[in-house]
Every structure is written in C-alpha cells, then in structure tokens.
Amino acid sequence: QVQLVESGGGLVQPGGSLKLSCVASGFDFGSHGMSWVRQPPGRDLEWVALINSDGRNTDYSMSVKGRFTVSRDNAKNTLYLHMNNVKSDDSAVYYCAKGSQRGQGTQVTVSS
C-alpha cells in the first residue's frame, strides 16, 4: 500500500525559505519518478515540480522555476522540496505525488 507522508510546512515570511519532506513507503521508491503538486486556497490542484527516479532530471512550473529545488534521497525513501524566496502566491497545501496518488499534504502559508 502506497503511503506518502509530507511534513515541513508552516508560516513563512515573504522572501523566506522552507524545506518540505515526503517519506514514502509501500513501493520501490527508487524506481519511480515523483512530483510535488499544490492546491492554493479556493483554486485547483497545480503541478509544481518533478524529479526522475535517480534524481538526475528535474522540471519545474514557470511559477517556481529558479526559486524551488526538488531533490530526493533514495536511501531514505524521501523526497524534498526546497523553497526559496517564497511569495504570497506560494501559499497552498503541498502534496508529494506518485502518479495520481498523493499524501495528506502539508500547509504552507506565506505572510508577513
């Protein structure tokens, strides 16, 4: 059974940084590409970033490119999202995803 558990969210000031983590279990983590998606309040789910199985290839949405970095540690079955220079528009519930499967999410609120 696939389990994805996100953590690391919280309140952060504009221009600040935050690191999200996602611990995966129930499948061969190192064999699968993974994604981060987010859902801002009152809006649809939107894709943020993806990383391939060995971590060598990544891609980002235009809204976060240059500010966010996705990485993974396959030995720890953990996916990360490093968020830098955050903006109010980054406020959302963030989910890690394996295909269409997501965890419970972690709330990120950007506010002064």
OpenMM code with the backbone's topology and positions (N, CA, C; nanometers):
from openmm import Vec3, app, unit

residues = "GLN VAL GLN LEU VAL GLU SER GLY GLY GLY LEU VAL GLN PRO GLY GLY SER LEU LYS LEU SER CYS VAL ALA SER GLY PHE ASP PHE GLY SER HIS GLY MET SER TRP VAL ARG GLN PRO PRO GLY ARG ASP LEU GLU TRP VAL ALA LEU ILE ASN SER ASP GLY ARG ASN THR ASP TYR SER MET SER VAL LYS GLY ARG PHE THR VAL SER ARG ASP ASN ALA LYS ASN THR LEU TYR LEU HIS MET ASN ASN VAL LYS SER ASP ASP SER ALA VAL TYR TYR CYS ALA LYS GLY SER GLN ARG GLY GLN GLY THR GLN VAL THR VAL SER SER".split()
positions = [
    Vec3(0.0843, -0.1186, 0.0000),
    Vec3(0.0000, 0.0000, 0.0000),
    Vec3(0.0886, 0.1247, 0.0000),
    Vec3(0.0671, 0.2087, -0.0992),
    Vec3(0.1462, 0.3305, -0.1104),
    Vec3(0.1111, 0.4263, 0.0029),
    Vec3(0.2152, 0.4753, 0.0705),
    Vec3(0.1962, 0.5797, 0.1721),
    Vec3(0.2944, 0.6920, 0.1450),
    Vec3(0.2428, 0.8134, 0.1482),
    Vec3(0.3245, 0.9329, 0.1280),
    Vec3(0.2923, 1.0290, 0.2416),
    Vec3(0.3927, 1.0650, 0.3199),
    Vec3(0.3707, 1.1487, 0.4373),
    Vec3(0.4555, 1.2751, 0.4260),
    Vec3(0.3876, 1.3873, 0.4031),
    Vec3(0.4561, 1.5157, 0.3891),
    Vec3(0.4723, 1.5840, 0.5252),
    Vec3(0.5751, 1.6657, 0.5346),
    Vec3(0.5979, 1.7452, 0.6551),
    Vec3(0.6823, 1.8666, 0.6194),
    Vec3(0.6926, 1.9591, 0.7138),
    Vec3(0.7792, 2.0748, 0.6953),
    Vec3(0.7089, 2.2042, 0.6640),
    Vec3(0.5791, 2.1987, 0.6454),
    Vec3(0.5046, 2.3209, 0.6168),
    Vec3(0.4969, 2.4111, 0.7379),
    Vec3(0.4444, 2.5301, 0.7160),
    Vec3(0.4292, 2.6256, 0.8252),
    Vec3(0.4113, 2.7654, 0.7732),
    Vec3(0.4281, 2.8610, 0.8636),
    Vec3(0.4166, 3.0023, 0.8295),
    Vec3(0.5560, 3.0569, 0.7993),
    Vec3(0.5684, 3.1237, 0.6875),
    Vec3(0.6982, 3.1803, 0.6474),
    Vec3(0.6743, 3.3189, 0.5893),
    Vec3(0.7675, 3.4098, 0.6129),
    Vec3(0.7547, 3.5455, 0.5610),
    Vec3(0.7913, 3.5519, 0.4136),
    Vec3(0.7351, 3.6446, 0.3411),
    Vec3(0.7763, 3.6632, 0.2008),
    Vec3(0.9272, 3.6814, 0.1915),
    Vec3(0.9845, 3.6132, 0.0938),
    Vec3(1.1296, 3.6174, 0.0775),
    Vec3(1.2032, 3.5128, 0.1578),
    Vec3(1.1316, 3.4428, 0.2431),
    Vec3(1.1935, 3.3405, 0.3275),
    Vec3(1.2082, 3.2063, 0.2576),
    Vec3(1.2517, 3.1082, 0.3364),
    Vec3(1.2767, 2.9737, 0.2838),
    Vec3(1.2084, 2.8694, 0.3701),
    Vec3(1.1827, 2.7568, 0.3063),
    Vec3(1.1190, 2.6452, 0.3758),
    Vec3(1.1615, 2.5178, 0.3046),
    Vec3(1.1727, 2.4089, 0.3793),
    Vec3(1.2068, 2.2794, 0.3193),
    Vec3(1.0987, 2.1791, 0.3551),
    Vec3(1.0359, 2.1250, 0.2528),
    Vec3(0.9345, 2.0225, 0.2704),
    Vec3(0.9963, 1.8850, 0.2498),
    Vec3(0.9436, 1.7876, 0.3215),
    Vec3(0.9885, 1.6490, 0.3078),
    Vec3(0.8684, 1.5589, 0.2854),
    Vec3(0.8941, 1.4465, 0.2204),
    Vec3(0.7905, 1.3461, 0.1975),
    Vec3(0.8543, 1.2091, 0.2115),
    Vec3(0.8099, 1.1356, 0.3119),
    Vec3(0.8611, 0.9998, 0.3319),
    Vec3(0.7655, 0.9021, 0.2653),
    Vec3(0.8204, 0.8187, 0.1796),
    Vec3(0.7412, 0.7242, 0.1022),
    Vec3(0.7595, 0.5824, 0.1539),
    Vec3(0.6545, 0.5016, 0.1411),
    Vec3(0.6626, 0.3607, 0.1769),
    Vec3(0.5596, 0.2833, 0.0967),
    Vec3(0.5759, 0.1529, 0.0942),
    Vec3(0.4787, 0.0674, 0.0274),
    Vec3(0.5059, 0.0420, -0.1192),
    Vec3(0.6144, 0.0954, -0.1697),
    Vec3(0.6521, 0.0708, -0.3082),
    Vec3(0.8029, 0.0935, -0.3216),
    Vec3(0.8578, 0.0570, -0.4363),
    Vec3(1.0002, 0.0729, -0.4615),
    Vec3(1.0280, 0.2173, -0.5006),
    Vec3(1.0509, 0.3010, -0.4006),
    Vec3(1.0647, 0.4452, -0.4202),
    Vec3(1.1691, 0.4801, -0.5259),
    Vec3(1.2820, 0.4149, -0.5216),
    Vec3(1.3919, 0.4488, -0.6110),
    Vec3(1.3682, 0.4146, -0.7564),
    Vec3(1.2572, 0.3501, -0.7869),
    Vec3(1.2265, 0.3127, -0.9241),
    Vec3(1.1222, 0.4036, -0.9879),
    Vec3(1.0772, 0.5046, -0.9146),
    Vec3(0.9670, 0.5869, -0.9640),
    Vec3(1.0003, 0.7352, -0.9645),
    Vec3(0.9614, 0.8033, -1.0705),
    Vec3(0.9634, 0.9482, -1.0684),
    Vec3(0.8586, 0.9981, -0.9710),
    Vec3(0.8849, 1.1143, -0.9141),
    Vec3(0.7946, 1.1714, -0.8146),
    Vec3(0.7691, 1.3183, -0.8469),
    Vec3(0.6604, 1.3682, -0.7937),
    Vec3(0.6230, 1.5066, -0.8183),
    Vec3(0.5817, 1.5757, -0.6893),
    Vec3(0.5865, 1.7070, -0.6945),
    Vec3(0.5204, 1.7911, -0.5947),
    Vec3(0.4076, 1.8651, -0.6663),
    Vec3(0.2933, 1.8686, -0.6036),
    Vec3(0.1803, 1.9464, -0.6532),
    Vec3(0.1287, 2.0300, -0.5367),
    Vec3(0.0501, 2.1321, -0.5668),
    Vec3(-0.0030, 2.2158, -0.4593),
    Vec3(-0.1442, 2.2613, -0.4921),
    Vec3(-0.2181, 2.2955, -0.3884),
    Vec3(-0.3521, 2.3473, -0.4073),
    Vec3(-0.3686, 2.4743, -0.3263),
    Vec3(-0.3644, 2.5883, -0.3938),
    Vec3(-0.3864, 2.7150, -0.3239),
    Vec3(-0.5306, 2.7235, -0.2766),
    Vec3(-0.5596, 2.8049, -0.1773),
    Vec3(-0.6972, 2.8148, -0.1269),
    Vec3(-0.7939, 2.8581, -0.2364),
    Vec3(-0.9000, 2.7819, -0.2524),
    Vec3(-1.0042, 2.8149, -0.3488),
    Vec3(-0.9676, 2.7892, -0.4939),
    Vec3(-0.8544, 2.7238, -0.5155),
    Vec3(-0.8109, 2.7013, -0.6531),
    Vec3(-0.7856, 2.5535, -0.6791),
    Vec3(-0.7654, 2.5206, -0.8058),
    Vec3(-0.7419, 2.3820, -0.8438),
    Vec3(-0.6007, 2.3381, -0.8094),
    Vec3(-0.5837, 2.2068, -0.8103),
    Vec3(-0.4517, 2.1493, -0.7904),
    Vec3(-0.3609, 2.1914, -0.9050),
    Vec3(-0.2357, 2.2263, -0.8732),
    Vec3(-0.1414, 2.2627, -0.9789),
    Vec3(-0.0076, 2.1927, -0.9566),
    Vec3(0.0514, 2.1546, -1.0664),
    Vec3(0.1801, 2.0859, -1.0629),
    Vec3(0.2908, 2.1868, -1.0313),
    Vec3(0.3876, 2.1429, -0.9499),
    Vec3(0.4973, 2.2308, -0.9090),
    Vec3(0.6314, 2.1840, -0.9650),
    Vec3(0.6634, 2.0554, -0.9431),
    Vec3(0.7960, 2.0070, -0.9827),
    Vec3(0.7923, 1.8561, -0.9967),
    Vec3(0.8851, 1.8038, -1.0745),
    Vec3(0.9006, 1.6597, -1.0829),
    Vec3(1.0483, 1.6238, -1.0864),
    Vec3(1.0751, 1.5017, -1.0484),
    Vec3(1.2119, 1.4501, -1.0465),
    Vec3(1.2065, 1.3049, -1.0904),
    Vec3(1.3056, 1.2649, -1.1705),
    Vec3(1.3030, 1.1265, -1.2176),
    Vec3(1.3547, 1.0326, -1.1084),
    Vec3(1.3579, 0.9053, -1.1400),
    Vec3(1.3818, 0.8051, -1.0360),
    Vec3(1.5196, 0.8169, -0.9704),
    Vec3(1.6217, 0.8533, -1.0478),
    Vec3(1.7560, 0.8616, -0.9888),
    Vec3(1.7942, 1.0041, -0.9492),
    Vec3(1.7033, 1.0968, -0.9672),
    Vec3(1.7270, 1.2334, -0.9240),
    Vec3(1.8070, 1.3195, -1.0180),
    Vec3(1.8432, 1.2659, -1.1327),
    Vec3(1.9311, 1.3409, -1.2227),
    Vec3(1.8554, 1.4414, -1.3093),
    Vec3(1.7274, 1.4193, -1.3266),
    Vec3(1.6479, 1.5083, -1.4116),
    Vec3(1.5316, 1.5664, -1.3341),
    Vec3(1.5159, 1.6971, -1.3470),
    Vec3(1.4075, 1.7677, -1.2785),
    Vec3(1.3395, 1.8639, -1.3741),
    Vec3(1.2209, 1.9044, -1.3383),
    Vec3(1.1479, 2.0040, -1.4159),
    Vec3(1.0572, 2.0807, -1.3199),
    Vec3(1.0293, 2.2059, -1.3575),
    Vec3(0.9544, 2.2938, -1.2678),
    Vec3(0.8491, 2.3722, -1.3444),
    Vec3(0.7439, 2.4093, -1.2758),
    Vec3(0.6481, 2.5017, -1.3343),
    Vec3(0.7137, 2.6396, -1.3432),
    Vec3(0.6665, 2.7190, -1.4367),
    Vec3(0.7246, 2.8512, -1.4563),
    Vec3(0.7113, 2.9376, -1.3316),
    Vec3(0.6084, 2.9131, -1.2538),
    Vec3(0.5836, 2.9975, -1.1360),
    Vec3(0.6858, 2.9757, -1.0241),
    Vec3(0.7563, 2.8630, -1.0248),
    Vec3(0.8522, 2.8354, -0.9174),
    Vec3(0.9945, 2.8179, -0.9681),
    Vec3(1.0123, 2.8124, -1.0978),
    Vec3(1.1442, 2.7865, -1.1540),
    Vec3(1.2425, 2.8930, -1.1087),
    Vec3(1.3582, 2.8494, -1.0629),
    Vec3(1.4605, 2.9412, -1.0146),
    Vec3(1.4494, 2.9705, -0.8658),
    Vec3(1.3374, 2.9308, -0.8046),
    Vec3(1.3192, 2.9548, -0.6605),
    Vec3(1.3071, 2.8244, -0.5815),
    Vec3(1.2476, 2.7219, -0.6418),
    Vec3(1.2282, 2.5935, -0.5747),
    Vec3(1.3253, 2.4905, -0.6325),
    Vec3(1.3652, 2.3955, -0.5499),
    Vec3(1.4501, 2.2851, -0.5939),
    Vec3(1.3941, 2.1546, -0.5383),
    Vec3(1.3713, 2.0600, -0.6272),
    Vec3(1.3258, 1.9273, -0.5863),
    Vec3(1.4466, 1.8341, -0.5812),
    Vec3(1.4508, 1.7498, -0.4801),
    Vec3(1.5603, 1.6529, -0.4673),
    Vec3(1.5059, 1.5288, -0.3982),
    Vec3(1.5872, 1.4259, -0.3952),
    Vec3(1.5455, 1.3017, -0.3318),
    Vec3(1.6645, 1.2285, -0.2746),
    Vec3(1.6366, 1.1485, -0.1716),
    Vec3(1.7362, 1.0592, -0.1130),
    Vec3(1.6748, 0.9199, -0.1173),
    Vec3(1.7126, 0.8423, -0.2171),
    Vec3(1.6516, 0.7102, -0.2353),
    Vec3(1.6878, 0.6143, -0.1219),
    Vec3(1.8002, 0.6358, -0.0571),
    Vec3(1.8383, 0.5515, 0.0564),
    Vec3(1.7440, 0.5727, 0.1747),
    Vec3(1.6835, 0.6920, 0.1809),
    Vec3(1.5926, 0.7246, 0.2900),
    Vec3(1.4464, 0.7262, 0.2463),
    Vec3(1.4222, 0.6892, 0.1193),
    Vec3(1.2848, 0.6908, 0.0659),
    Vec3(1.2180, 0.8258, 0.0887),
    Vec3(1.2931, 0.9317, 0.0655),
    Vec3(1.2443, 1.0657, 0.0977),
    Vec3(1.2601, 1.1609, -0.0194),
    Vec3(1.1561, 1.2380, -0.0419),
    Vec3(1.1512, 1.3419, -0.1438),
    Vec3(1.1528, 1.4771, -0.0726),
    Vec3(1.2191, 1.5747, -0.1330),
    Vec3(1.2297, 1.7073, -0.0715),
    Vec3(1.1850, 1.8161, -0.1694),
    Vec3(1.1417, 1.9268, -0.1127),
    Vec3(1.1184, 2.0474, -0.1920),
    Vec3(1.1771, 2.1642, -0.1132),
    Vec3(1.2835, 2.2220, -0.1694),
    Vec3(1.3461, 2.3375, -0.1079),
    Vec3(1.2838, 2.4619, -0.1706),
    Vec3(1.2236, 2.5429, -0.0863),
    Vec3(1.1516, 2.6609, -0.1337),
    Vec3(1.2271, 2.7856, -0.0885),
    Vec3(1.2715, 2.8643, -0.1838),
    Vec3(1.3444, 2.9871, -0.1531),
    Vec3(1.2688, 3.1067, -0.2096),
    Vec3(1.2938, 3.2231, -0.1501),
    Vec3(1.2322, 3.3474, -0.1972),
    Vec3(1.0812, 3.3303, -0.2178),
    Vec3(1.0152, 3.2791, -0.1165),
    Vec3(0.8731, 3.2480, -0.1306),
    Vec3(0.7904, 3.3751, -0.1435),
    Vec3(0.6767, 3.3597, -0.2103),
    Vec3(0.5852, 3.4701, -0.2333),
    Vec3(0.4479, 3.4324, -0.1787),
    Vec3(0.3614, 3.5314, -0.1662),
    Vec3(0.2278, 3.5037, -0.1125),
    Vec3(0.1530, 3.4035, -0.2013),
    Vec3(0.1788, 3.4065, -0.3308),
    Vec3(0.1128, 3.3131, -0.4227),
    Vec3(0.1569, 3.1681, -0.4014),
    Vec3(0.2618, 3.1477, -0.3230),
    Vec3(0.3067, 3.0113, -0.2939),
    Vec3(0.2270, 2.9486, -0.1801),
    Vec3(0.1424, 3.0256, -0.1143),
    Vec3(0.0593, 2.9709, -0.0069),
    Vec3(-0.0327, 2.8640, -0.0645),
    Vec3(-0.0276, 2.7454, -0.0054),
    Vec3(-0.1057, 2.6326, -0.0575),
    Vec3(-0.0839, 2.5120, 0.0330),
    Vec3(-0.1644, 2.4092, 0.0089),
    Vec3(-0.1345, 2.2777, 0.0654),
    Vec3(-0.0468, 2.2068, -0.0371),
    Vec3(0.0667, 2.1605, 0.0072),
    Vec3(0.1632, 2.0942, -0.0811),
    Vec3(0.1561, 1.9428, -0.0601),
    Vec3(0.1536, 1.8721, -0.1726),
    Vec3(0.1462, 1.7268, -0.1722),
    Vec3(0.2623, 1.6689, -0.2521),
    Vec3(0.3174, 1.5596, -0.2045),
    Vec3(0.4038, 1.4821, -0.2927),
    Vec3(0.3152, 1.3783, -0.3600),
    Vec3(0.3551, 1.3394, -0.4790),
    Vec3(0.2698, 1.2529, -0.5597),
    Vec3(0.3499, 1.1489, -0.6341),
    Vec3(0.2938, 1.0305, -0.6375),
    Vec3(0.3411, 0.9209, -0.7240),
    Vec3(0.2270, 0.8987, -0.8215),
    Vec3(0.2440, 0.9492, -0.9403),
    Vec3(0.1330, 0.9463, -1.0334),
    Vec3(0.0152, 1.0243, -0.9768),
    Vec3(-0.0995, 0.9616, -0.9701),
    Vec3(-0.2180, 1.0279, -0.9176),
    Vec3(-0.2348, 1.0102, -0.7665),
    Vec3(-0.1443, 0.9375, -0.7053),
    Vec3(-0.1533, 0.9130, -0.5615),
    Vec3(-0.0822, 1.0221, -0.4848),
    Vec3(-0.1476, 1.0754, -0.3818),
    Vec3(-0.0915, 1.1838, -0.3029),
    Vec3(-0.0981, 1.1527, -0.1543),
    Vec3(-0.0156, 1.2242, -0.0781),
    Vec3(-0.0252, 1.2136, 0.0660),
    Vec3(-0.1339, 1.3038, 0.1208),
    Vec3(-0.1265, 1.3314, 0.2508),
    Vec3(-0.2295, 1.4140, 0.3151),
    Vec3(-0.1992, 1.5625, 0.2997),
    Vec3(-0.0767, 1.5933, 0.2602),
    Vec3(-0.0400, 1.7320, 0.2352),
    Vec3(0.0153, 1.8030, 0.3572),
    Vec3(0.0851, 1.9131, 0.3320),
    Vec3(0.1355, 1.9986, 0.4381),
    Vec3(0.1097, 2.1436, 0.3990),
    Vec3(0.0580, 2.2214, 0.4917),
    Vec3(0.0164, 2.3580, 0.4640),
    Vec3(0.1351, 2.4532, 0.4677),
    Vec3(0.1463, 2.5337, 0.3642),
    Vec3(0.2454, 2.6405, 0.3608),
    Vec3(0.1712, 2.7737, 0.3508),
    Vec3(0.1995, 2.8625, 0.4428),
    Vec3(0.1377, 2.9946, 0.4417),
    Vec3(0.2478, 3.0998, 0.4375),
    Vec3(0.2430, 3.1825, 0.3352),
    Vec3(0.3416, 3.2895, 0.3199),
    Vec3(0.2738, 3.4208, 0.3569),
    Vec3(0.3194, 3.4793, 0.4652),
    Vec3(0.2563, 3.6020, 0.5131),
    Vec3(0.3510, 3.6754, 0.6059),
    Vec3(0.3418, 3.8074, 0.6037),
    Vec3(0.4223, 3.8876, 0.6951),
    Vec3(0.3435, 3.9161, 0.8222),
] * unit.nanometer
topology = app.Topology()
chain = topology.addChain("A")
for resn in residues:
    res = topology.addResidue(resn, chain)
    for name in ("N", "CA", "C"):
        topology.addAtom(name, app.Element.getBySymbol(name[0]), res)
